[in-house]
Amino acid sequence: MTDIAEFPLPADVSEEERATAKGEIGRYAEIVGDEPRVIRFKGRTIGQTGPVWHLQYTRMYALENGYLVAAHDLHEGIKVVHADSPEKLPGAFGNETVREFLEDELRFRKIVGAEAKAGSEHAGAS
């Protein structure tokens, strides 16, 4: 995968949060850059949400080996979860509202749902 994705870090990120983000993302993707406010890695951004519940933001990515969701939780810091399919990403969060926001974003971006399946079947037919 040659795409480079970015996970933004908040302006007030602690060194512990930065290390968590880099370490957890690095478990699943090759880190290619680490700057004060962003971690760059091999992957492709497939969706994002803004503030919901106590998450400042979430970002979802496609990787060579699956899918990743990374979030900045105002109470718990950086949270990173890997899944083998995009449908499983929202399940990483216990809050129903957060799951719904992520599911809606994945449907809107046509990553999951009827439109995504129809598009992938059509792409394979040529």
C-alpha positions as CSV (number, residue, x, y, z in Angstrom):
1,M,0.0,0.0,0.0
2,T,1.5,3.3,-1.1
3,D,-1.1,5.6,0.4
4,I,0.0,7.7,3.4
5,A,-2.6,8.4,6.1
6,E,-2.4,10.8,9.0
7,F,-3.7,10.6,12.5
8,P,-3.9,14.1,14.0
9,L,-2.8,14.7,17.6
10,P,-4.5,17.4,19.7
11,A,-2.6,20.6,20.5
12,D,-2.3,19.6,24.2
13,V,-1.2,16.0,23.5
14,S,0.9,14.5,26.3
15,E,4.1,12.5,25.6
16,E,2.2,9.5,27.0
17,E,-0.6,9.9,24.5
18,R,1.8,10.5,21.7
19,A,3.7,7.3,22.6
20,T,0.4,5.3,22.9
21,A,-0.8,6.5,19.5
22,K,2.6,5.8,17.8
23,G,2.9,2.4,19.5
24,E,-0.6,1.2,18.9
25,I,-0.8,2.4,15.3
26,G,2.7,1.0,14.7
27,R,1.4,-2.5,15.8
28,Y,-0.7,-2.6,12.6
29,A,0.8,-0.2,10.1
30,E,4.3,1.1,9.2
31,I,4.9,4.5,10.7
32,V,6.5,6.8,8.1
33,G,6.5,10.1,10.0
34,D,6.1,11.5,13.5
35,E,5.6,15.2,14.0
36,P,4.4,17.2,17.0
37,R,0.8,17.2,15.8
38,V,0.5,14.2,13.4
39,I,1.5,10.6,13.0
40,R,1.9,9.4,9.3
41,F,1.6,5.8,8.4
42,K,1.0,3.5,5.4
43,G,-2.8,3.3,5.0
44,R,-5.8,5.1,3.5
45,T,-8.3,7.3,5.4
46,I,-11.8,5.9,4.9
47,G,-13.8,8.0,7.3
48,Q,-13.8,10.4,10.3
49,T,-16.2,11.8,12.9
50,G,-16.1,14.9,15.0
51,P,-16.9,15.3,18.6
52,V,-19.3,12.7,20.0
53,W,-19.7,11.5,23.5
54,H,-16.3,12.1,25.1
55,L,-14.4,11.5,21.9
56,Q,-12.9,14.6,20.5
57,Y,-12.6,12.9,17.1
58,T,-12.2,9.5,15.4
59,R,-10.4,8.4,12.2
60,M,-10.9,5.2,10.3
61,Y,-8.3,3.7,8.0
62,A,-7.8,0.8,5.5
63,L,-4.5,-0.9,5.9
64,E,-2.8,-3.7,4.1
65,N,-3.7,-6.1,6.9
66,G,-7.2,-4.9,7.8
67,Y,-8.8,-1.8,9.2
68,L,-8.0,0.6,12.0
69,V,-9.9,3.1,14.1
70,A,-8.0,5.6,16.1
71,A,-9.7,8.1,18.4
72,H,-8.8,10.8,20.9
73,D,-10.9,10.1,24.0
74,L,-11.0,13.1,26.4
75,H,-11.2,10.8,29.4
76,E,-9.0,7.9,28.4
77,G,-6.5,9.4,25.9
78,I,-5.7,7.8,22.5
79,K,-7.6,4.6,21.6
80,V,-6.6,2.4,18.7
81,V,-8.4,-0.7,17.5
82,H,-7.7,-3.1,14.6
83,A,-10.3,-5.2,12.8
84,D,-10.3,-7.6,9.9
85,S,-13.3,-5.8,8.2
86,P,-14.7,-2.2,8.3
87,E,-18.0,-3.5,9.6
88,K,-16.3,-4.4,12.9
89,L,-14.7,-1.0,13.6
90,P,-17.8,0.5,15.3
91,G,-18.0,-2.4,17.6
92,A,-14.8,-1.3,19.3
93,F,-16.8,1.3,21.2
94,G,-19.2,0.6,24.0
95,N,-21.2,3.7,23.5
96,E,-24.2,3.2,21.2
97,T,-24.1,6.8,19.9
98,V,-20.4,6.5,18.9
99,R,-21.1,3.2,17.1
100,E,-23.9,4.8,15.3
101,F,-21.8,7.8,14.2
102,L,-19.1,5.4,12.9
103,E,-21.6,3.2,11.1
104,D,-23.2,6.2,9.5
105,E,-19.8,7.5,8.3
106,L,-18.8,4.2,6.8
107,R,-22.2,4.0,5.0
108,F,-21.9,7.6,3.8
109,R,-18.4,6.9,2.4
110,K,-19.8,3.7,0.8
111,I,-17.3,1.6,2.7
112,V,-20.1,-0.7,4.0
113,G,-23.7,-1.3,3.1
114,A,-25.5,-2.1,-0.1
115,E,-23.8,0.5,-2.2
116,A,-20.3,-0.7,-1.2
117,K,-21.2,-4.3,-2.0
118,A,-22.7,-3.4,-5.4
119,G,-19.6,-1.4,-6.2
120,S,-17.3,-4.2,-5.3
121,E,-19.3,-6.7,-7.3
122,H,-19.4,-4.4,-10.3
123,A,-15.6,-3.8,-10.0
124,G,-15.0,-7.6,-10.0
125,A,-17.2,-8.2,-13.1
126,S,-14.8,-6.5,-15.6
